[in-house]
Amino acid sequence: MSSDFESYEQDFAVLTADITGRIGRVPKLLGDEKKQMVANIEKQLEEARELLEQMELEVREIPPQSRGMYSSRMRSYKQEMGKLEADFKRSRIAYSDEVRNELLGDDGNSSENQRAHLLDNTERLERSSRRLEAGYQIAVETEQIGQEMLENLSHDREKIQRARERLRETDANLGKSSRILTGMLRRPSLEPCDV
C-alpha cells in the first residue's frame, strides 16, 4: 500500500516541478501561446489535485501506527499545492492586466493613476468617517444635555405644582380666617354689668 503512495508521491513531485516551471514562463509569453500555457497549467493543477486525493485515500488505508508520518507529508503536499495555486493566480492576474493593457492601449501609467485615485478616495472616506464620528459624538452629547434639561424641567414642574397646592391651601385658610374675623366683628359686644 505504501508503494502506491510513494508512486503517487513521485508523480506529484514531477508534476508540481513542471507546473512551477510553466507558471514562471506565463508572464513572458504573448497572445495565443500564453492562452495555451494557461490552459495547460489549469489541466496540470487538476491532475495534481487528483493525485493528492489518491494519496489521501492511500493514507487512510495505512495502519494507524504508521499513519502519522504519511499524514505530515500530506500536509506539506497540500501546502505546496496551495502555494502553486496562489502563484498561478498571481501569474494569471498579471496576464489579465497585460491583456487589458494591450486591448486598451494602456502604457502602465494608468495603474499608477488608479492607485493615486484610490488613495485619494480612501483619504476622503477616512475624513468623512471622522466627520461622521464627530457628528455622532455631538448628537450623543446633545441628547444627554437634552435629557438633563428634561429632568430639570420635570423637577421644576413638580416644585411649581407643590407651590400652587400650598397657595391654594393658604388661600383657603385666608378665606376661613376672613370669615371668622368678619363674624367676630359683627357680634354685638357685651357690656360689663354693674353689680
Stockholm file with secondary structure:
# STOCKHOLM 1.0

chainA/1-195         MSSDFESYEQDFAVLTADITGRIGRVPKLLGDEKKQMVANIEKQLEEARELLEQMELEVREIPPQSRGMYSSRMRSYKQEMGKLEADFKRSRIAYSDEVRNELLGDDGNSSENQRAHLLDNTERLERSSRRLEAGYQIAVETEQIGQEMLENLSHDREKIQRARERLRETDANLGKSSRILTGMLRRPSLEPCDV
#=GR chainA/1-195 SS CHHHHHHHHHHHHHHHHHHHHHHHHGGGCCHHHHHHHHHHHHHHHHHHHHHHHHHHHHHHHSCHHHHHHHHHHHHHHHHHHHHHHHHHHHHHHHHHHHHHHHHHTCCSHHHHHHHHHHHHHHHHHHHHHHHHHHHHHHHHHHHHHHHHHHHHHHHHHHHHHHHHHHHHHHHHHHHHHHHHHHHHHHSCCCCCCCC
#=GC SS_cons         CHHHHHHHHHHHHHHHHHHHHHHHHGGGCCHHHHHHHHHHHHHHHHHHHHHHHHHHHHHHHSCHHHHHHHHHHHHHHHHHHHHHHHHHHHHHHHHHHHHHHHHHTCCSHHHHHHHHHHHHHHHHHHHHHHHHHHHHHHHHHHHHHHHHHHHHHHHHHHHHHHHHHHHHHHHHHHHHHHHHHHHHHHSCCCCCCCC
//
